[in-house]
Amino acid sequence: MCGITGWVSFERDLGEALPTLEAMTLTMARRGPDDHGTWVAGHAALGHRRLAIIDLPGGRQPMSVRTPEGDVALVYSGETYNFAELRRELLRRGHTLRTTSDTEVVLHGYLEWGEAVAEHLNGMFAFAIWDGRRDTLVMVRDRMGVKPLFYHPTSDGVLFGSEPKAILANPLAETAVGLDGLRELFAFVRTPGLAIWKGMREVEPGTVVSVGRDGIRVDRYWSLRTAPHTDDRETTVARVRDLLEDIVGRQLVADVPRCTLLSGGLDSSALTAIAARRLSGTGETLRSFAVDFAGQEENFVATEHRATRDAPYVHDVAKLSGTDHEDVVLGSAALADPGTRAAVIRARDTPVGLGDLDASLHLLFSAVRRHSTVALSGESADEVFGGYRQFFDPKVRQADTFPWLASFAGGSRPRTFLDPGLSRALDLGRYIGDAYGTAVAGVERLDGESDLEHRMRRISYLYLTRFVRVLLDRKDRASMAVGLEVRVPFCDHRLVEYVYNVPWALKSYDGREKSLLRGATADLLPQSVVDRTKSPYPSTQDPAYTATMRGNARDLLADPADPVFGIIDRDGLRRAVDATDPRVAPLARRLFERALDVSLWLRMYKPVITTS
């Protein structure tokens, strides 16, 4: 796992641009604390920061091959889980490979198959290849978008990087955010290809972006397609189990310490159980980590969305699977620390505004990194198997909007926290409606598919092509900010393709969420976890945290000149600070967190905000 960046300029020799390239590369030091390298040749300059996972001495980058027609150089981030099979294939085809790293396999795979190499890879990856044979930069991103990659066209080429901060370190990129960028920040939809920063684009999942003298070309090599499902229930459950066994086995491969992130839910418990059993066969004990909050046992109040605490279920799984388990217990002071807030914003380059959820994830990953370099996560199982309550809500099923917004009036979240003038300019209701229409246009319908089945397919499609990318981006930025590689087995494209096309009646055959996953792994799990209902990522219920947020928001209000009040409604924030009704406390807390995030982001990045 690494950070990559680069610059292509067809009108100049970049030999003198090394200081700028090094500055771009340095922005991603946290993504790659183990090594760094640069490569400059003519019109191309590549930079790399390495987090060493496989073949620690042999996988240095940038990696290049000299051919009679010109050099071919690669910077690569991610993991290719089928690299061993591909390596054997390339050796059979006459390639000479000097390392055991997956990076060299990808480079030689490109020499063998060209841009079609992407179709041969199973993994999470984002990479860029400068092909000196045809003066072309080739950028490739994995099918589900697990690893990020951004680019910024220039007058004579392109800038690119794993994160926007790498691109913004080049003087050619303007630190500016326009209306569409602000809409992406506040609408809670994810438009494929669109970045928050002006002039910047995202390499879409499952695509190849080629940059040559004649311009930029985008080609899609994978998309989520509709296909008939003919397997019966028993066969389907068995297939899911077989896939999970294979996926987890592949994703445990590493030359560094590994662990799992365990929440006590069905998803992470299933992965932990499979991983623990596999490692025990080689005499190794799996480490597992869970997040909890100081005072949570005393402060916990059951809600409609969260009926139970995680800890008892976590401990049941750890005991049954025999993991070496640790609870990472976080206090309110650490969650509310401005330094933690700054670290989260720096990792994301934007004020995403998930408050203590982001803070706790950052602190959890920081604690895990002291023991492990690779962690397996249950992220994305809800999107794949149908775990969210919206899948079972008749109102959501009929709503013509994104399912995660359907429970709000008008199909979007209330926007009372925005400055009224900005709110009118953004027109988020229309933006969300247009984005929804574009998104569902990609859903293919089977001949004879019932209206209900098509509705459920559409909900699955929206979660798998829009919502999951928000979560994956959050996971990648938070983990890589502390040099931790988090792998997501449920994003293996084979599993995604297979389960997506399973009819809804079969996905929910026991009348509950994630029936297939439960059926496929119940024999490995404690009964308490098998019976547990879906519970979201935990949030602190410590009143001290809310009190600190309220105090910080009150301090923010004391400075009416703070630029945040060009975005956040000052009167609305004041009302939230003064509110005493406990029923509005959760909403007020989210507003405090959002206002503080935006204020700090404006001070840290000093973006030029354009609303015309």
Disulfide bonds with the S-S distance in Angstrom:
none
